Amino acid sequence: MSDFAPSQSPNAPLRPQQVVLLGAGHAHVQTLVQLAAQPLPGTVVTLVTPYPRQMYSGMVPGFMAGHYALEDCVIPLEPLVQRGAIRWVQQNAVGVDAQKQTVLLEDGSTLRFDWLSINTGPTQDRDVLERAIPGAREHALFVRPIEAFGALWPRVAEMGDARALRVAVIGGGAGGIELALAVRHRLPNAAVTLVSGAEPPAANYPARVQQRLLAELKRRKVTVLQDVAVGLKAGAVQLGCGADLACDVPLLATGAQPPAWLATSGLALDDQGFIAVDMYQRSTSHSRVFAAGDVSTRMDRGLARSGVYAVRAGPALAHNLAAAITGAALKPHQPPAATLNILSCGSRYAVATWRNYSAQGWWVWKWKDWIDRRFMARYQPPR
């Protein structure tokens, strides 16, 4: 029997194909737009995500710094769902059984699917991070889920307005650098420290870009510690060198982990625990399952993070999901050979890099602001 053939007997009426979109990452937001323009006949499409809106990570540092209101940084999902006549289940998924073709929801119920697409976005696994940095679960402010962080940050800012805080940003990647500089701009009286880990900040960037970013951190009086956080306790970050760093707010900006439930999903995973997909963003073990973004192995994992701009996964995913359901030809998707990186520096100032070229200045921030606002405008409801 063909993988696309219905399971009913020849005389039974054809039931609608159940299509589940798990998560509301950028690729699924674009898929919702595509489905509104070109609905899939003979299907019932269900979106599973707990939040009424999707926060755009590229604008989070600007939100933290005070350049944007929270509403400027979010894509409301309800208009997209209504336009596409999509069923919406506002819950977290806590499990997938690829063999039984079911999704387990946090209330204990299950959703059956004929086709599943997973685009849940990056996560910070509390259990994994607690093992790496004991005390993190109790004391840290986690950047993910980003929607929860967006709700908590204004409370931290209010505390910082009332008294000088000691803030430690743990993580020396692009996200950690941007968050540290955003904290410095929003809370000028705070003591801000970037704990970069075993490597210097921006270690995966060209040497010239590293120099630019380190100079900005120094100029804006962000202390850089090239050390590892090995524990958190009330009022302090415990460092690998044995010293304690006094800290009121430890902000965890470490790399993303795969959702814990992937380990028992039955899907083929890579050696880091992310979903293994082919050039069509389709699971290498289950052809009725697709995955895009930070949850998958091949895709632009990490490209959706703050400051990075590239060809989005959404159009190819939307096409391939529809093509697979109808039996049409799939379209290969390749991650971009080069990406434009624009890292904001707290104030309306930014550093850009593309291939071996880099630049910085107020005009780079204006460029980033234009890109971000243009991207968000695509998904806003008509006024």
C-alpha positions, 0 to 999 in steps of 0.5 A: 500500500502507498504511504499516501493511501487512505486506511479506510475500506474502498466502500467507506466514506473518506474521512478528512486527513488529520494534520497537526501543526505542533508549535508556532515557530516561524515556519509554522506561522508562515504555514498558517499564512499559506493555508489561509491562502490555499486551504488543503482540501479533505483535511482538518488542520489543528495547531497545538500551542499554549500561547495566544501569540508568538514572540519574535526573538529577533526583537527581544533585546530591543524589548529588553532595552526599552526600544519596543513595547511587548506588543511590537514583538509578537505575532497574534495567532488568532487572526491567522488561525481564523483566516485558515479555519484552523482548529486551535488546541491551546495546550503544551504537548508533552509527548509524541508517539510516531508509531501510533501517530498520536500527540499527548497533551498536558491535560492527559488527552491525545490527538491522532494525526495522519500528518504531523509537522513539528516546529516548537522552537528552541527550548531550555530543558530545566532538568538538563540545565539543573544537572549542569548548573545545580540551583538553576531551577530555583534561582535562574531566570530562563530565556526560554520559553521566550513568551514567559521571559517576555512576561517576567522581564518587566518585573526585573526592570522594575526591580532595577529601577528601584535599586541597583541590581547585580545581573549575571548573563550566563552564556557567551554566544550572540544571544548572551551578548545581546541580552547583556548589552540590553540589560546594561542599556535598560538598567544603567545603574546595574552591575552587569557581568557576562559569564561566557564559559570556557571560550571568549564571547562570540567565539564562533564569529570571525576575529574582527567581529569578536574584536568589535563585540568585545570593544562594545562590551568594554565600552558599555562597562559589561564585565566579561568573565571567561569562566564556567558557571557550575552552580547557583545559590541565593545571591551568587553564581558559583564559578569553575575557578572556585569563586562566587560572583555576587548576583541578584539576577542570573539570566540563563542564555545558554544554547537550546536543548531538544524537547525532552519528549523527543527521546521517547517519540520513536522518531530518528534523532541525531547524536544531540537528540534533535529530529533527523530530517532529510532535504525535504524537512521530513523525518528520516524514519517516519515519512508522515512527520515533518520538522523545521527550525530548532527542533530538527537536525538539518535545518537552520537550527539557531538561525531563528535566534536573535540577530540572525537573518536568513531564508526562512523555512516556512515556504518550503515546509508549507509546500512539502506538507501539502505536497506529501498529503496530495502525493505531489512532488516535494521541494528540497530545502537547503540551509542558506550558505551565508547568513546576515548577522546583526547584533544589537548593542543595547542602545540604538547601535549594532554590529553586522557581519556577513561572510568575512565582512563586518560593520557597526554603527547607528545605521546598522541598528536602523537597518536591523529595525527596518528588517524586523518591523518589515518581517512583523508587518507580514503577520499583523491583522488588518487595521 
